[in-house]
Amino acid sequence: MFGKKKTKPQIDKDQLELIENAQKRIKQKKRLYIHFIIFLIGAVFLIIANTALGIGKDITFFGKEWFLFAILIWLFLLIYHIFSVFIIHKFMGKNWEKAQLDKLINKQQERINKLKQGLIKEEALVAQSEVYKKTITNNANLTIIVAAAENNAIGKGNQLIWHLSDDLKRFKALTNGHYIIMGRKTFESFPKPLPNRTHVVITRQKNYNAPNGVIIVNNLEDAIDAAKTDSQPFIIGGGEIYKQAMTLADKIELTRVHHSFEADTFFPEIDDAIWKETENIFHKKDKNHDYEFSFITYERK
Ligand SMILES: NC(=O)c1ccc[n+]([C@@H]2O[C@H](COP(=O)([O-])OP(=O)(O)OC[C@H]3O[C@@H](n4cnc5c(N)ncnc54)[C@H](OP(=O)(O)O)[C@@H]3O)[C@@H](O)[C@H]2O)c1
């Protein structure tokens, strides 16, 4: 039990490979050496065969005896052999291949690691924004309501660009009795507050004056918080507020006006990867409506 331990010779994989490579190199050099000796003997033999034994005495190329060309061709092969042993196998042999392969594997591994890190970060961000959204929206059915042209134009000079009475009727019907959240500029574009709706106005101004009943807040999160008792608060614009609310809203009630307009305020692009269309109702152009439009509902996927 306490006898001497037998020590096994420890040769790892790399050492074994080095030994195998060294053996191969020795073999290659041996073969080259033998080739060189055979070449010397062969060349002497060819010279004797032609000059002393008279073999092919009459055969000449370009006025020179044939053995000279035979020796030259053989010499060329020998030089190629030397080149292959000392240059090609030295730089492009197994070791070189292995080094290239290792480099490639390392690069791929680096890429995989970077992708993994990116994915983890992205997952964390998604999780964070989900938690954030749940916290501040209190799971409400936060809805963006907007009328946007084909080029996403929504306003110019702090005014709407079109008058579509059926769109206004729909806006009134949908938002009636609910909280409507808006930026200070949109609020100021109304002649007076809209009846039967609770206005929440977002401004950075600390002492903003507004009529009684209008709730003033200093950021979008506080606006959503102010509307938390409502089962469906609406974000009604304008451009700045839509942009900030896109990541928080659950639904978009879009009136897509089928025309392009010059504007100074635009709605953000609706990303198909995030939003799915659940309803689409087309409205024709008629004497009360200068443009065709569609009522499109999007829900977060
Ligand atoms: N087509 C439609 O459906 C539709 C709907 C609504 C509006 N619109 C149009 O949109 C245009 C107005 O949009 P807009 O982008 O110019 O202005 P807006 O979004 O209505 O209001 C911008 C203002 O909101 C406040 N604000 C924005 N982000 C804030 C934040 N994070 N914290 C605190 N306050 C913040 C700032 O007010 P202070 O400067 O006071 O700090 C800012 O100047 C108008 O032309 C209007 O007619 C169109």
The ligand as an ORCA input file, in Angstrom:
! r2SCAN-3c Opt
* xyz 0 1
  N     -52.290     64.304    -36.541
  C     -52.489     64.052    -35.278
  O     -53.113     63.098    -34.888
  C     -51.941     65.012    -34.251
  C     -52.220     64.823    -32.906
  C     -51.659     65.710    -31.981
  C     -50.885     66.751    -32.409
  N     -50.640     66.899    -33.732
  C     -49.803     67.995    -34.236
  O     -48.497     67.839    -33.661
  C     -47.908     69.134    -33.548
  C     -47.416     69.295    -32.110
  O     -46.455     68.318    -31.806
  P     -45.016     68.698    -31.231
  O     -44.129     67.512    -31.364
  O     -44.569     69.947    -31.888
  O     -45.310     69.066    -29.720
  P     -46.001     68.219    -28.536
  O     -45.456     66.854    -28.525
  O     -47.462     68.407    -28.576
  O     -45.467     69.032    -27.274
  C     -44.103     69.232    -27.090
  C     -43.899     69.827    -25.723
  O     -44.204     68.869    -24.733
  C     -43.349     69.051    -23.627
  N     -42.551     67.843    -23.484
  C     -42.191     66.956    -24.427
  N     -41.492     65.955    -23.887
  C     -41.406     66.205    -22.557
  C     -40.825     65.538    -21.466
  N     -40.178     64.377    -21.619
  N     -40.927     66.073    -20.236
  C     -41.583     67.246    -20.044
  N     -42.166     67.926    -21.051
  C     -42.082     67.413    -22.284
  C     -42.507     70.266    -23.911
  O     -43.237     71.335    -23.414
  P     -42.549     72.683    -22.866
  O     -41.916     73.293    -24.057
  O     -43.667     73.505    -22.294
  O     -41.562     72.244    -21.836
  C     -42.494     70.270    -25.415
  O     -42.208     71.530    -25.989
  C     -48.952     70.100    -33.952
  O     -48.783     70.459    -35.314
  C     -50.249     69.347    -33.793
  O     -51.290     69.839    -34.619
  C     -51.154     66.055    -34.652
*
